[in-house]
Amino acid sequence: MCLPSRPSAPPPPAPDPMAMEAQRQQRAENQAVRSERKADVLEKGIRRARGGSGRRSLLSKTSKGGMGYYNEFL
């Protein structure tokens, strides 16, 4: 018993060189924007870290340390 063979699918069309170039340019633009944003975020983080906290009182009643952290009646 012979089964009929399926017709073969036509080969996919060749990619359009203009479309491929447009995609490449779009990817390059997206990469540039992404790297700019990443640099901005890194710069903000460095600026924040450099700001420091300054000198803190060891007698303060904050949760960040000092005698007030251990003894609330200080």
Number of C-alpha atoms within 10 A of each C-alpha: 3 4 5 6 6 6 6 6 6 6 6 6 6 6 8 8 9 9 10 11 11 11 12 12 12 12 12 12 12 12 12 12 12 12 12 12 12 12 12 12 12 12 12 12 11 11 11 11 10 9 8 8 8 6 6 10 12 13 13 15 17 14 10 10 14 15 16 17 16 12 10 10 8 10
